[in-house]
Amino acid sequence: MSDIELMDLFPQFASVTPESAPRRDAVAAARQDRGRLREIAALRLTEPDVGRTLEDICREASKSLGLPMSFVSIVLDEAQHFAAQHGVGGWLGEAGGTPVEWSFCQYSVAAKQGFVVEDAARHMLVQDSPLVTQDGVRCYAGMPLVTTRGFAVGTLCVAGPDTHVFTESDLQTLRRYAGEAVRRIETRRVEITP
């Protein structure tokens, strides 16, 4: 995908400069939005059983996009929780999440739009994240999980250890899987509503 096509898809992030980068306070405000956090709590998205309903989506997204890792990341105010994951090893897989400051997903949640990083070592928003500097994440694409109530509760994302060019077809596929994840999450709302 060319830089011009990428800028058309994700103008707020595709060619980020210091002047155009989202303000940290705006991203933090989106993470800390009380309505969004209440939505996460109402759906009980940090409970262990959520993963069972979403793991196959992670597996299929990873396989379809040819990348080793996929997550359903629930972005909280201070951490990101991996509600489901595929291909994640080591400490990251065991921990089941990271501090939110390390998160790529927070940008997708804040904008309620996809966030694509083809070379994390050169992307100003994430290049200093320990996920890049210590764990070797080099590419990422995430689509927000926006509920019918309008809250971005997290993302469905894929990542890998090498730079990667994401095609429009890749992004459409990821959007489709994100839509399925939201459908399952919304079904869960029906199941847990008293």
Disulfide bonds with the S-S distance in Angstrom:
none
